[in-house]
Amino acid sequence: MTDEQLKEEVIMAIKGVYDPEIPVDVYELGLIYDIKIFPVNNVYILMTLTSPSCPSAGTIPTEIEEKVRAIERVNDVSVELTFDPPYTTEMMSEVAKLELGFM
């Protein structure tokens, strides 16, 4: 499996995580800033939340880590939370914007 194929599997796993207050997955919401695959299938994910006071701040990153760690070939997972740059609705995919009535 190539790094690109593993990255696609990671994205699919992340798409199974939803913000409990919004009916769109966190990937389509634009909360994932970066995904890197390092040697020996170690995965690094840089993400944000819709706001620093998000009530799901403790659960969403943990759920992402668990879903990615469940991928058979993943060795280790590191999820880093950042608020720089701050989240805006411009980060949403077209799918999310349609689902939430922004288009």
N, C-alpha and C positions, 0 to 999 in steps of 0.2 A: 504494500500500500504506500503510495506517495504521500508527501506532506500535504499536497493539495487535496487529495482524496480524504485524508484524515480531517483536514480543515472543513471540508464539506460535511462530514459526519458530525463534527463539533457544532457547526451551524444548525444542522437538523435537530440536534439534541437541545440546543439553546432555544430553538423555535417551539419547544414544548414547555417553556416557562412563560407564565403570564403574570403581569401585574394584576393583583386581585381586584383593583378598582377600574381596570381598563380591559376591555375584551379583545386585546391584541397582544401577540407575543412580544417579548422584550427585544428580540432581534429586529422585528419590523418597526417597533417603536423608535428604534435608533439608539437604544441604550448601550449597545455594544460598540465601543470605539475601536477596538483592535483585538485580533486573535493571532497569536504567533505559535508556531509549532517549532519546538527546539529539539535537539538530538535526543534520541531514545524516547520519542513521542511524549515529551513533556509539553503541556499546553499552558499558555499564558493568555489571560483574557483581561482586557482593560475595559471597564464599564462605568456607567453612571446611573443615576436614578432620576426620576422626573423632578425631584426636589430634594435638598439636603434633609428636609424633615419628613421624607416619605415614611409612612408607617411600616412599609415592607422592607425597610433598609436591612433588617437582620435576616430576612428570609429569602429574598430574591437572589443575592449572591451565593448563598448556601445552596439553594436549589439548583442554580446553574452549575456550581461545582459538582454536586452529586450526579446530575444528569450527564455531564461530560466525563466524569470519573467512571461512569458505568459503561462507557464505550470500551470494548474489549482490548483494543490496542493502546489505549491511553495509559501511560505510566504514572504521571503526576499532573495535577492541575493547580494553577495559581490564579485566583481571581482578585484583581486590584480594583478598588472603587475610587473614582475621582470625580470632582465637580469642576474640572478645568479642561475643556471649556464647559460652561454651564449648559444644561440641556435646554433645547428649544424645540418647538413642534416642527421646525424646518428639518430636523434630523430624522423624522419619520419617513418610511418608504411610502410610495404611492399606494400600496396595498393598505397600509395603516391609515393613511389620510382618507382613502375612500371609505374604509370601515367606520371611521370616526366622524365622517361628514365634513372633512376639511377640504374636499374637492367637489 
